[in-house]
Amino acid sequence: MNNVARIFVTIGLVGLATAAQAQGKIDQDRMQRDIEVTENILSTLIKQQFEKRSFFPMEIRGEYREGHGITYRLPYEFNGPMIWGVPGADIQMLDGRSFNYTFEFPSGEQAELSRILDEQGRIKNETIRGTERAKVASTSPRRVNTDSIREVSTDKIIESCKEFITDYGDLITQLAPDEKIMITNRGDGERIWYGAFVNASRPSYVSIEASKADLTQFRQGKITREQFRKNIKVINSVMDDELQPDLELLTSIFNRLYRKDLSKTYFTEENVYYEKLKDYGVIYYLQVYSSNQSEYDRKYIMPTLGLQGLSQEERDAKVKEIYPQFERDLKADILEYGRTVKSLQPNELLVFDVKVTKCEACNIPVSLEISIKADVLKEYAAGKLTKDAALAKMIVKKGNNQ
């Protein structure tokens, strides 16, 4: 699409969006159509970074959450050769654990092979025990540095994502000014198990994020393209599996705090776990519940409140009632016990990512994310900040309401 045509399309889409927002509601059909179109655009831009050498589909899923924005999810292992591929390559699964490569290039194209290999990522073998084996048939075989390949591939993907947000983010026509466009390879609180696998490389964590307000300013000429791109928030990190005693300690603290017998609101039934990200901080994941259901009469039991024999309506009313207290308690606990974490750098974050108990039509969020900088925790521990001042520095993000 040429620039002139694209301008007219954008103006028309913005007009439709303005009309829908003026009515105070989201046109769900229009939103879904915008998402599906932009999923395809983002996938195409990423493939173009690799000069159309893709033989494996790049599946991207977009999801809109009111009050938060739209999140596009890349495949978890998004920068491997099963996505990018190499022309003339015969890739076969050998024994369920290893792969065989055979490349056939005419004479004089060895330099091209070397360049392609430098763009190639790791074979998707993170979930299988064993080691990878590769055979490259050429006049001068060479070893592939998969770490450097991964870095190059990730940089190309990030550049594609920034280009997408800058040039095509406004095609999501109904976003509110305070909503965001995010692209990530992370699921909602999904943990990636990799430490148990032999020779498994550390998983990547990528997030690219911009606000609709910044995008609007760029479109209106109030900021330059370069200024807008600088405002795009990029996290490009890897999981750090080095054991940190203080992070393990905080895990055990929250595992105990939110059991049924100590919590006064919601509780956990699964272990709290964390993921340490290089140069970013640490993310703790929790799934909290509000009740159990009796097998005898299917009535609800809320152990933290000492209630039982509740109907669905009574249970839902209580779940909604105690949510504000749960959020206050969690913030206070993060502040008080987060002081025990000593291994984070001052600008790194302590993040709690919480999946909230299900409660349909209760008007409580499906998820809650609370983050605080390590230097704030340190200043609070040293008495340089009051509790209220430290709590005010916490960043709270909520998912859409149930």
DANORRA-V212929 format. One record per pair of residues at least 12 apart in sequence whose ideal C-beta (glycine too) atoms are under 10 Angstrom apart, sorted by sequence separation. I is the first residue (numbers start at 1). J is the second residue. D is the distance in whole Angstrom. If there is no record, write none. Layout:
BEGIN
i=<I I>
j=<J J>
d=<D D>
END
This chain:
BEGIN
i=<46 60 61 89 90 91 169 192 256 272 273 290 291 297 299 300 302 338 354 355 356 17 45 60 61 89 90 103 168 192 214 215 218 255 272 273 289 290 291 298 299 302 305 354 355 376 377 380 16 17 43 44 46 59 60 61 88 89 90 103 132 214 217 254 258 271 272 289 290 291 294 298 300 301 338 353 354 376 379 43 59 60 86 88 89 165 255 257 270 271 272 289 290 294 299 300 335 353 354 376 42 43 58 59 87 88 101 165 215 255 256 270 271 291 292 294 299 300 302 305 334 352 353 354 376 377 13 17 43 58 82 86 88 164 165 186 214 215 254 255 270 291 293 302 305 334 352 353 376 16 42 57 60 81 87 88 165 185 186 210 213 214 254 255 268 269 270 300 304 334 351 352 353 372 375 376 39 41 56 59 86 101 117 164 185 186 210 252 253 268 269 270 291 293 300 333 351 352 372 39 40 42 58 81 161 185 186 211 251 252 254 266 268 269 302 350 351 352 373 13 39 88 117 161 162 184 185 186 210 211 251 266 267 268 331 350 351 372 373 38 39 101 122 161 184 185 209 210 211 250 251 266 267 293 304 330 349 350 371 372 373 39 113 121 123 160 161 183 184 209 210 251 265 266 267 269 349 350 371 372 38 56 59 88 89 99 114 120 122 183 184 208 209 210 250 266 267 291 330 349 350 370 371 372 35 37 56 58 87 88 98 99 113 117 121 122 158 182 183 184 208 209 263 265 266 267 290 291 348 349 370 371 35 36 55 56 57 58 86 87 99 113 114 117 118 120 157 182 183 207 208 209 248 290 347 348 350 369 370 371 35 55 56 86 89 98 113 117 118 122 181 182 183 207 208 247 291 327 346 347 348 349 350 369 370 34 35 46 53 55 56 88 97 110 114 117 121 122 157 181 182 206 207 208 247 258 290 291 326 345 346 347 368 369 370 35 43 50 54 55 56 87 109 110 113 120 121 180 181 206 207 247 260 290 327 344 345 346 368 369 32 34 42 53 54 55 86 93 98 109 110 114 118 119 120 121 180 181 205 206 207 244 254 258 289 290 326 344 345 346 367 368 369 31 43 53 54 55 85 86 89 97 118 121 122 154 180 181 205 206 251 255 258 326 343 344 346 365 367 368 32 38 42 46 53 55 84 91 93 96 97 98 101 102 103 105 107 110 117 120 121 179 180 204 205 206 244 250 254 260 290 342 346 365 366 367 31 39 46 50 51 53 86 96 97 98 99 100 101 102 103 104 105 119 120 121 178 179 180 181 204 205 243 251 290 323 341 344 346 365 366 367 38 39 50 53 55 86 96 97 98 99 100 101 102 103 104 105 118 119 177 178 179 180 181 203 204 205 241 242 250 323 338 344 364 365 366 31 35 49 50 52 56 81 84 85 95 97 98 99 100 101 102 103 118 177 178 180 202 203 204 240 241 247 267 322 335 342 364 365 366 28 34 47 51 53 55 81 84 97 98 99 100 101 102 121 175 176 177 202 203 239 240 242 246 266 267 290 323 334 338 341 342 365 366 35 46 47 83 84 119 175 176 177 201 202 239 240 247 265 267 319 327 331 333 334 335 340 341 364 365 26 46 81 83 94 95 103 174 175 177 201 202 203 237 238 239 240 244 266 288 319 326 327 330 334 338 339 363 364 31 81 82 94 177 202 237 238 239 240 265 319 320 323 331 338 339 342 362 363 26 79 80 81 82 172 175 177 237 238 240 263 264 265 319 323 324 330 337 338 341 361 362 79 80 81 82 83 94 169 175 200 236 237 238 260 263 264 318 320 321 323 327 331 335 336 339 340 361 79 80 81 82 169 170 235 236 237 238 240 260 261 262 263 288 316 317 320 322 323 326 335 338 339 352 356 360 78 79 80 81 82 91 101 165 169 172 236 237 260 261 316 319 320 321 327 334 338 339 356 359 77 80 164 165 166 195 235 236 237 259 260 286 315 316 318 320 336 350 351 353 354 355 358 77 80 161 165 169 170 194 235 259 316 317 319 323 335 336 354 357 77 78 80 161 162 169 170 195 235 258 316 335 349 351 356 77 89 90 157 161 169 192 194 315 76 77 158 160 161 162 170 312 316 75 77 157 158 159 161 165 166 169 170 183 186 76 77 86 154 158 165 169 284 335 150 153 157 181 182 183 184 336 339 150 154 166 335 338 81 151 165 180 265 266 147 150 265 284 336 146 147 332 335 265 266 334 335 338 265 266 334 167 264 265 335 166 169 265 266 267 282 331 332 335 265 266 281 331 334 264 265 266 282 166 264 265 282 53 81 165 166 169 263 265 266 281 328 331 165 265 266 280 281 51 81 84 127 264 265 280 331 50 53 80 126 127 162 163 166 263 279 281 282 283 284 285 286 287 288 289 290 291 330 53 126 127 129 130 131 132 162 165 263 276 280 281 282 283 284 285 286 287 288 289 290 291 51 56 81 126 129 130 131 258 276 279 280 281 282 283 284 285 286 287 288 289 290 291 50 80 84 128 129 130 279 280 281 282 283 284 285 286 287 288 289 290 327 49 50 79 80 83 127 128 129 162 205 207 263 278 281 282 283 284 285 286 287 50 79 126 129 161 258 277 280 327 79 81 84 125 128 162 203 205 257 258 276 277 290 77 79 80 126 127 161 205 207 257 79 83 125 126 158 277 290 78 79 125 126 205 258 78 79 125 126 158 202 254 257 274 275 79 126 158 274 79 122 158 205 274 275 78 122 157 254 257 274 253 254 257 272 288 155 122 154 191 272 286 320 74 121 191 192 253 254 319 154 189 191 250 253 254 151 253 268 283 284 316 74 151 250 253 150 249 250 266 283 72 186 250 250 266 267 281 147 249 250 266 281 72 191 249 265 281 282 72 247 249 281 189 191 246 247 190 246 247 189 246 247 258 186 188 189 244 245 246 247 189 244 245 246 254 58 70 244 244 250 97 242 70 50 69 247 49 70 70 49 50 69 78 79 49 50 69 78 48 49 64 66 68 77 49 67 69 70 71 72 73 74 76 46 49 50 62 64 66 68 69 70 71 72 73 74 75 76 46 49 64 67 68 69 70 71 72 73 74 76 45 46 48 49 67 68 69 70 71 72 73 74 46 47 66 69 70 71 72 73 45 46 49 65 68 73 76 45 46 48 64 65 71 73 77 44 45 76 43 45 46 71 42 45 46 42 45 62 63 44 42 43 62 42 45 41 42 45 60 77 63 79 38 41 42 61 77 78 41 76 77 79 76 78 76 38 41 74 37 38 74 38 37 38 74 37 35 71 72 34 35 46 34 71 34 33 34 69 31 34 42 69 31 69 70 30 31 38 69 30 31 27 28 27 26 25 26 26 21 17 20 21 20 21 17 18 21 14 17 18 13 14 16 17 10 13 15 16 17 13 14 10 13 14 6 10 12 13 6 9 10 189 6 188 189 189 186 188 188 189 188 189 14 14 10 188 180 68 67 68 65 65 68 65 68 67 68 67 68 67 68 65 66 67 65 66 67 65 66 64 65 63>
j=<58 72 73 101 102 103 181 204 268 284 285 302 303 309 311 312 314 350 366 367 368 30 58 73 74 102 103 116 181 205 227 228 231 268 285 286 302 303 304 311 312 315 318 367 368 389 390 393 30 31 57 58 60 73 74 75 102 103 104 117 146 228 231 268 272 285 286 303 304 305 308 312 314 315 352 367 368 390 393 58 74 75 101 103 104 180 270 272 285 286 287 304 305 309 314 315 350 368 369 391 58 59 74 75 103 104 117 181 231 271 272 286 287 307 308 310 315 316 318 321 350 368 369 370 392 393 30 34 60 75 99 103 105 181 182 203 231 232 271 272 287 308 310 319 322 351 369 370 393 34 60 75 78 99 105 106 183 203 204 228 231 232 272 273 286 287 288 318 322 352 369 370 371 390 393 394 58 60 75 78 105 120 136 183 204 205 229 271 272 287 288 289 310 312 319 352 370 371 391 59 60 62 78 101 181 205 206 231 271 272 274 286 288 289 322 370 371 372 393 34 60 109 138 182 183 205 206 207 231 232 272 287 288 289 352 371 372 393 394 60 61 123 144 183 206 207 231 232 233 272 273 288 289 315 326 352 371 372 393 394 395 62 136 144 146 183 184 206 207 232 233 274 288 289 290 292 372 373 394 395 62 80 83 112 113 123 138 144 146 207 208 232 233 234 274 290 291 315 354 373 374 394 395 396 60 62 81 83 112 113 123 124 138 142 146 147 183 207 208 209 233 234 288 290 291 292 315 316 373 374 395 396 61 62 81 82 83 84 112 113 125 139 140 143 144 146 183 208 209 233 234 235 274 316 373 374 376 395 396 397 62 82 83 113 116 125 140 144 145 149 208 209 210 234 235 274 318 354 373 374 375 376 377 396 397 62 63 74 81 83 84 116 125 138 142 145 149 150 185 209 210 234 235 236 275 286 318 319 354 373 374 375 396 397 398 64 72 79 83 84 85 116 138 139 142 149 150 209 210 235 236 276 289 319 356 373 374 375 397 398 62 64 72 83 84 85 116 123 128 139 140 144 148 149 150 151 210 211 235 236 237 274 284 288 319 320 356 374 375 376 397 398 399 62 74 84 85 86 116 117 120 128 149 152 153 185 211 212 236 237 282 286 289 357 374 375 377 396 398 399 64 70 74 78 85 87 116 123 125 128 129 130 133 134 135 137 139 142 149 152 153 211 212 236 237 238 276 282 286 292 322 374 378 397 398 399 64 72 79 83 84 86 119 129 130 131 132 133 134 135 136 137 138 152 153 154 211 212 213 214 237 238 276 284 323 356 374 377 379 398 399 400 72 73 84 87 89 120 130 131 132 133 134 135 136 137 138 139 152 153 211 212 213 214 215 237 238 239 275 276 284 357 372 378 398 399 400 66 70 84 85 87 91 116 119 120 130 132 133 134 135 136 137 138 153 212 213 215 237 238 239 275 276 282 302 357 370 377 399 400 401 64 70 83 87 89 91 117 120 133 134 135 136 137 138 157 211 212 213 238 239 275 276 278 282 302 303 326 359 370 374 377 378 401 402 72 83 84 120 121 156 212 213 214 238 239 276 277 284 302 304 356 364 368 370 371 372 377 378 401 402 64 84 119 121 132 133 141 212 213 215 239 240 241 275 276 277 278 282 304 326 357 364 365 368 372 376 377 401 402 70 120 121 133 216 241 276 277 278 279 304 358 359 362 370 377 378 381 401 402 66 119 120 121 122 212 215 217 277 278 280 303 304 305 359 363 364 370 377 378 381 401 402 120 121 122 123 124 135 210 216 241 277 278 279 301 304 305 359 361 362 364 368 372 376 377 380 381 402 121 122 123 124 211 212 277 278 279 280 282 302 303 304 305 330 358 359 362 364 365 368 377 380 381 394 398 402 121 122 123 124 125 134 144 208 212 215 279 280 303 304 359 362 363 364 370 377 381 382 399 402 121 124 208 209 210 239 279 280 281 303 304 330 359 360 362 364 380 394 395 397 398 399 402 122 125 206 210 214 215 239 280 304 361 362 364 368 380 381 399 402 123 124 126 207 208 215 216 241 281 304 362 381 395 397 402 124 136 137 204 208 216 239 241 362 124 125 206 208 209 210 218 360 364 124 126 206 207 208 210 214 215 218 219 232 235 126 127 136 204 208 215 219 334 385 201 204 208 232 233 234 235 387 390 202 206 218 387 390 134 204 218 233 318 319 201 204 319 338 390 201 202 387 390 321 322 390 391 394 322 323 391 225 322 323 393 225 228 324 325 326 341 390 391 394 325 326 341 391 394 325 326 327 343 228 326 327 344 116 144 228 229 232 326 328 329 344 391 394 229 329 330 344 345 116 146 149 192 329 330 345 396 116 119 146 192 193 228 229 232 329 345 347 348 349 350 351 352 353 354 355 356 357 396 120 193 194 196 197 198 199 229 232 330 343 347 348 349 350 351 352 353 354 355 356 357 358 119 124 149 194 197 198 199 326 344 347 348 349 350 351 352 353 354 355 356 357 358 359 119 149 153 197 198 199 348 349 350 351 352 353 354 355 356 357 358 359 396 119 120 149 150 153 197 198 199 232 275 277 333 348 351 352 353 354 355 356 357 121 150 197 200 232 329 348 351 398 151 153 156 197 200 234 275 277 329 330 348 349 362 150 152 153 199 200 234 278 280 330 153 157 199 200 232 351 364 153 154 200 201 280 333 154 155 201 202 234 278 330 333 350 351 156 203 235 351 157 200 236 283 352 353 157 201 236 333 336 353 333 334 337 352 368 236 204 236 273 354 368 402 157 204 274 275 336 337 402 238 273 275 334 337 338 236 338 354 369 370 402 161 238 337 340 238 337 338 354 371 161 275 339 340 356 357 371 238 340 341 357 372 164 283 341 357 373 374 165 340 342 374 283 285 340 341 285 341 342 285 342 343 354 283 285 286 341 342 343 344 287 342 343 344 352 157 169 343 344 350 198 343 172 153 172 350 153 174 175 155 156 175 184 185 156 157 176 185 156 157 172 174 176 185 158 176 178 179 180 181 182 183 185 156 159 160 172 174 176 178 179 180 181 182 183 184 185 186 157 160 175 178 179 180 181 182 183 184 185 187 157 158 160 161 179 180 181 182 183 184 185 186 159 160 179 182 183 184 185 186 159 160 163 179 182 187 190 160 161 163 179 180 186 188 192 160 161 192 160 162 163 188 160 163 164 161 164 181 182 164 163 164 183 164 167 164 165 168 183 201 188 204 164 167 168 187 203 204 168 203 204 206 204 206 205 168 171 204 168 169 206 171 171 172 208 172 171 207 208 171 172 183 172 209 173 173 174 209 172 175 183 210 173 211 212 173 174 181 212 174 175 173 174 174 174 174 175 176 173 170 173 174 174 175 172 173 176 170 173 174 170 171 173 174 168 171 173 174 175 172 173 170 173 174 167 171 173 174 168 171 173 353 171 353 354 355 353 355 366 367 367 369 216 219 219 399 397 365 365 367 365 366 369 367 397 397 398 398 399 399 400 398 399 400 399 400 401 400 401 400 401 400>
d=<6 6 5 6 4 10 5 10 10 6 6 6 8 8 7 7 9 5 10 6 6 8 10 7 9 7 8 9 10 9 9 7 9 7 7 9 10 10 9 10 9 7 7 6 8 9 8 9 7 10 8 9 8 9 6 9 9 6 8 9 9 6 9 8 8 10 5 10 8 9 7 9 7 9 9 7 4 6 9 5 9 8 8 6 9 10 9 9 9 10 9 10 9 8 9 4 10 8 7 10 8 8 8 6 9 6 10 5 9 6 10 8 10 9 9 10 9 9 6 10 7 8 5 8 10 10 9 9 5 7 9 7 6 9 9 10 5 10 10 5 6 9 10 8 7 9 7 8 5 10 6 9 9 9 9 9 7 9 10 8 10 8 5 9 6 8 10 9 8 6 7 5 9 8 10 8 10 10 10 10 10 10 8 7 7 6 9 9 9 7 9 9 7 10 9 9 7 7 9 9 8 8 8 9 10 7 8 8 8 9 9 9 6 6 9 9 4 9 7 8 5 9 10 10 9 8 5 7 7 9 5 10 6 7 9 7 8 6 9 9 7 9 9 5 6 8 10 5 9 9 7 4 6 9 10 7 5 5 10 5 9 5 8 10 9 9 9 8 4 7 7 6 8 6 8 9 7 8 7 7 6 9 10 10 10 5 10 7 5 7 7 6 4 10 8 5 9 6 7 6 6 6 5 10 10 10 9 6 9 9 9 9 6 7 7 9 9 6 5 8 7 8 8 8 9 10 7 10 7 7 7 8 9 8 10 5 8 9 10 10 7 9 9 10 8 8 9 7 8 8 5 8 9 9 6 5 9 8 6 8 4 9 5 8 9 8 9 5 8 7 9 4 9 7 8 6 8 9 7 7 9 10 7 7 8 9 8 8 10 9 8 9 7 7 7 9 5 6 9 7 8 8 4 9 10 7 7 7 9 10 6 7 7 4 10 6 10 10 6 9 6 8 9 6 9 5 5 6 5 7 8 6 9 5 9 9 6 4 8 8 9 9 6 10 6 4 5 10 9 10 6 10 8 7 9 10 7 8 7 6 9 9 7 7 10 10 8 4 9 9 8 6 8 10 9 6 6 9 9 7 9 5 6 9 9 10 5 7 8 8 10 9 10 9 9 9 10 10 7 7 8 8 9 8 5 9 9 8 10 7 7 7 9 10 10 10 8 9 8 9 5 8 7 8 5 10 7 8 7 9 8 9 7 9 9 4 5 7 10 8 9 7 9 10 3 7 6 7 5 7 6 7 7 6 8 8 7 5 9 10 8 7 10 7 9 8 7 8 10 4 4 9 8 10 5 6 9 6 8 7 6 7 7 6 8 6 8 9 7 7 8 7 9 9 7 10 6 7 9 7 7 9 7 9 9 5 6 10 7 9 8 10 10 10 7 8 8 8 4 6 6 5 5 6 10 5 7 10 9 7 8 8 8 6 9 10 10 10 10 7 8 9 9 9 10 10 9 9 6 9 8 9 10 8 9 10 9 7 4 4 5 6 4 10 10 10 7 9 8 6 9 7 9 6 6 8 9 8 10 6 8 4 9 9 8 5 7 7 9 10 6 9 9 10 10 9 7 9 9 7 7 8 10 9 7 10 9 10 10 10 9 10 7 10 10 10 7 5 8 7 7 6 9 9 8 7 9 5 5 6 8 5 8 7 7 7 9 7 8 9 6 9 7 8 6 5 8 10 8 7 7 10 8 5 9 8 8 10 4 5 9 9 6 8 4 9 9 7 10 10 10 9 6 10 4 7 7 8 10 7 9 9 10 5 9 10 5 8 10 9 10 4 7 9 9 10 7 9 7 4 5 6 5 10 9 8 9 6 10 9 10 8 9 10 9 10 10 4 10 8 9 7 9 4 10 9 6 9 8 6 8 10 9 10 7 8 9 9 5 4 8 5 6 7 10 8 9 9 9 8 6 8 5 9 8 8 9 9 9 9 10 6 9 8 8 10 6 9 10 9 9 10 9 7 8 9 8 5 10 6 7 6 9 8 8 7 9 6 10 10 9 9 10 9 9 6 5 8 5 10 9 6 10 9 10 8 5 9 9 9 4 10 7 8 10 9 9 7 9 10 8 9 10 10 9 6 7 10 10 10 10 8 9 6 10 10 9 9 10 6 6 7 9 9 10 7 9 9 9 9 10 8 9 10 10 6 7 7 10 10 9 10 9 10 8 7 7 9 10 10 7 9 8 6 10 7 10 6 10 5 8 9 9 8 8 10 7 10 9 10 10 8 10 7 8 5 5 10 6 7 7 4 10 9 6 9 9 7 7 9 9 6 10 8 9 9 6 9 6 9 6 9 10 8 9 10 10 10 7 9 10 8 9 8 9 8 8 10 9 8 8 8 9 8 8 8 9 7 10 6 10 9 8 10 9 9 8 8 9 6 7 6 6 10 9 9 4 8 9 7 8 7 8 7 9 4 10 9 10 8 6 6 6 5 10 9 9 6 4 6 4 5 5 5 5 6 5 8 9 6 9 7 7 6 8 7 7 6 7 8 7 8 7 9 6 8 7 8 9 9 8 8 9 7 9 9 6 8 10 10 10 6 10 6 9 8 9 9 10 6 6 9 9 9 9 9 9 9 9 9 9 9 8 9 5 9 9 9 9 10 10 9 8 10 9 8 9 9 9 4 10 9 5 9 9 10 8 5 8 7 8 9 8 9 9 10 6 9 9 6 10 10 8 7 10 9 6 10 6 9 9 9 6 6 9 7 10 10 8 9 8 9 9 8 10 6 6 10 9 10 7 10 9 8 10 7 10 10 10 7 9 5 10 9 10 10 9 10 10 8 10 6 7 9 9 7 9 9 8 10 10 6 7 9 8 10 6 6 6 10 8 10 8 10 8 9 10 9 10 7 9 6 6 7 8 5 10 5 5 7 10 9 10 8 8 9 5 9 7 9 8 9 8 10 9 5 9 8 9 9 6 8 8 9 9 10 7 9 7 6 10 9 4 9 8 5 10 7 8 10 10 8 10 8 8 8 8 8 9 7 6 8 7 9 9 8 8 9 4 8 8 7 8 7 7 8 6 5 8 8 6 4 6 5 5 6 4 8 10 10 7 10 7 7 6 7 8 8 7 9 9 9 8 7 9 7 10 7 9 4 9 9 9 7 8 4 8 9 9 10 9 9 9 9 8 7 9 10 10 9 7 6 8 7 5 10 10 9 9 10 9 5 9 7 9 8 8 10 9 7 8 9 8 10 8 8 5 7 8 9 9 7 10 6 7 10 9 8 7 6 7 6 10 9 10 9 9 6 7 10 5 9 6 10 7 9 8 9 7 9 8 8 9 7 6 9 7 7 9 9 10 7 6 9 10 9 9 9 8 6 6 9 9 9 7 7 3 9 8 10 6 5 9 6 9 8 8 9 6 6 4 10 9 7 9 9 9 8 9 5 9 8 8 5 10 7 9 7 7 9 10 9 8 8 10 9 9 9 9 8 10 9 7 9 8 7 6 8 6 9 9 6 6 5 8 4 8 9 9 10>
END
